[in-house]
Amino acid sequence: MQHEYPRNGELTHRSFKKPKLSSEFITESDIRDEFSHHQPRVARINNGSFGSCPDSVLTAQRHWQLQFLRQPDAFYFNTLRDGITASREVIKGLINADHVDEVSLVDNATTAAAIVLQRIGRSFAEGKFQKNDTVLMLHCAFQAVKKSIQAYVTRAGGSVIEVRLPFPVNSEEQIISEFKKSIEDGKSNGRKIRLAIIDHITSMPSVVIPVKELVRICREEGIEQVFVDAAHAIGSVKVDVKEVGADFYVSNLHKWFFCPPSVAFLYCKKSTSSSDLHHPVVSHEYGNGLPIESAWIGTRDYSSQLVVPAVLEFVNRFEGGIDGIMKKNHDEVVKMGKMLAESWGTNLGSPPDMSAAMIMVGLPSRLCLNSEEDAVMLRSHLRDRYEVEVPIFHQASEDGEEGVRDKDGFITGYVRISHQVYNTLEDYEKLRDAINQLVEDGKTCKMLYTE
Amino acid sequence: MAAVNGTSAADANSQIHKKPRLYADPSPPLFTPSDILYEFSHHDPTVARINNGSFGSCPSSVISAQNELQIQWLRQPDDFYFNQLQPKILQSRTIIKDLINADHVDEVSIVDNATTAAAIVLQQIAWGFAEGKFNHGDAAVMLHYAYGAVKKSVEAYVTRAGGYVIEVPLPFPVNSVDEIVHEFRQALQRGKQNGRRVRLAVIDHVTSMPTVVIPVKELVAICREEGVDQVFVDAAHGIGCVDIDMKQIGADFYTSNLHKWYFCPPSVAFLYCKRSINNSDLHHPVVSHEYGNGLAIESGWIGTRDYSAQLVVPKVLEFINRFEGGINGIKKRNHECVVEMGQMLVEAWGTHLGCPPEMCSSMVMVGLPACLGISSDHDALNLRTCLREKFGVEVPIYYRSPKDGEDGGVTGYARISYHVYNKVDDYYKFRDAINQLVHNAVTCASLPIS
């Protein structure tokens, strides 16, 4: 079984560790200061959606912003490009890429998806691909990525295979077997699979996917290219792009790696085709390679791309650096997940070792969460009435499939709880008590609409 | 000031007394010179910053407003995403709609910059070719002086898709609007040769290098006469620099950066898309959840990022209305001052302006002494670096290759800008720097390479 999170005491060569006396490590009170701009009293257990950024990094960002405003021409000619290259070098080291040319900085995973898929679209338009050539994705792929596939693949004449993954999930084998089956089905119609898009950590519901194994299967099955959408990965699981072996790998740095909104890296393995990747916003650097194109897409604020070295400094104030942070987040989120499941009499959506810094926790069936709308309503209710911020997932029941039950009925709703360094036990107790209160009051989701 | 850009002076005047609806009453006091100094006190005081055209500028009070919005997001991003972001973007779009005289707020999308807007417009052209709506070899027409990034975008999305690109050569220095109109007509004729259709004309409202105000209203009318499918006006320098009125100009697409001359922080631009065209085919290239809900809605969410620059437009309007005459007062004064400074410089150097005053906006091209020996783009860049590093002057330099038969003429022009924070001293500093180089018989050949 693949362990994606760092084990006790395991330090990767990519940590850039500076030897530190224990007295120099960041303290609890330092951490509170660093995140003192977060809204107090809100139990912020949704780091997964929009991430978070500590004060010292925001200060570094402001410094870059003011430098530009002070004398933008000098900044453009003398400072910007070197600053972006420095960030790319840091990331190359963190992810174990071979060469900094393989690392481009873009706004977010959504932009990276557009880059990869636009090329697929061009291949159809230019006759390199035939009508009905296929792109494979997970059924629970991020909505924005699904739309991007619609915009660039379906529109261009390509077809799509969706891999349905079981949820709740019990083992990696379940995922691997479903994945293999879908590929077989796809190939059985004589279609050629041009690209597989695989999440490293799915968003909703959130599960850590055995990407290395799935990439290997893709190679065995002759799938031309593999794109790993790892929006949540860096700072929450180990990221080693050579080990994963995909052609493209993207992760947001503003989710779990303390960067301000927004910045992501797109790794593109060097190959003959990587020269035909372009940023969709075409500017002066068109044709000079994706990293250089992405470093100038017109006048805008590039400061979030420039703070990566400052973020590394921040991360290294923690014992164990990013590895230490990842381990602690994982241990805590599992602990909190179990605490909630026990209190509510429900379940976890996946085994602990298929989670990173987020985990799905079943909601009591008595809440009668029966639709997407119910999930949205409950989320708003928790925000407005209980000051708890947590995303909610509606698990539609499959025909003929045995759902998971609690003592009162089928579990159809899950919360996705996150743990980041600023979270405290109180955050999860607040959620626990809010749900228990709703159940105690006999509330169902339907009733929330009229409140 | 003479009528420019297809709008009459009367139209310009009718907007002078427009006050924002945000204020009850009374209006806050007008800025004093020392207020303005304070608002731009973050600019490097050692630099004569006469290049507002490239990267724009943003006053302190708008930066503060932006910081406030950034903190609001960081404080509770989920709440901001669900409850604040879209209403605030809509508010900005509504203000812009009024400023540009668009019919409906649906016609106004907010994007990062004109470069992004170009990608949006050109991508639908590429689909036109890919989906067989256009024939291989159908044409796109653009000005020879189109912005470099736009030319690359045309290459990426039009040439690559099978389109044929025609560049309209424009004379420079230019003496009259007629010269431009004549060249444009000729280029359209070329476009229509061999049964080709001209699918798109890309017309700058204010060219970048060399800078000249183009008679867009007239050129758009010619495009309609000649059966051009779509007209896209690239007015990166438009809003806050020249008069803009969507209905008057009549283009299908019109984009302008708000961070250049409209005091917004980097970066924000609007893309106007006339409702009558088939809007359903316009998409932001970064596809997210809102795909298919219309360009304006798509552009309002393209993944997690900092949208704060798009949200300060109301605050910018407040700032502008503390100037005498609001934005029209600012434009008028900028224009008059840049012409005055330009004339001062050409007199001091014995050169000439690149165009008549009525064909410039708040920027003008000023000929540099021929003895500097500017003989390539590299020379221009090296001279610019020298001016920045040795003299503390920031100004972009343009190299214009000599025409046949020309000898010893002016081959280099500086593009000077004038904006509310500029002072006469900035231009004296530039004048003196060039005079010193001339006095010391410095030529570009002897400058260090940047």
Interface residues (C-beta under 8 A of the other chain):
Chain A: H37 H38 Q39 V42 R44 N46 S49 F50 G51 S52 C53 L58 R62 L66 F68 L69 R70 Q71 P72 D73 A74 Y76 F77 D107 N108 A109 T110 T111 A113 A114 L117 Q118 R122 F124 A125 Q143 A144 K147 S148 Q150 A151 Y152 R155 A156 N252 H254 P260 P261 S262 H278 P280 V281 V282 S283 H284 Y286 G287 I297 G298 T299 R300 D301 S304 S380 R383 E389
Chain B: H42 H43 D44 V47 R49 N51 S54 F55 G56 S57 C58 I63 N67 I71 W73 L74 R75 Q76 P77 D78 D79 Y81 F82 D112 N113 A114 T115 T116 A118 A119 L122 Q123 A126 W127 F129 A130 G148 A149 K152 S153 E155 A156 Y157 R160 A161 N257 H259 P265 P266 S267 H283 P285 V286 V287 S288 H289 Y291 G292 I302 G303 T304 R305 D306 A309 T385 R388 E394 P396 S450
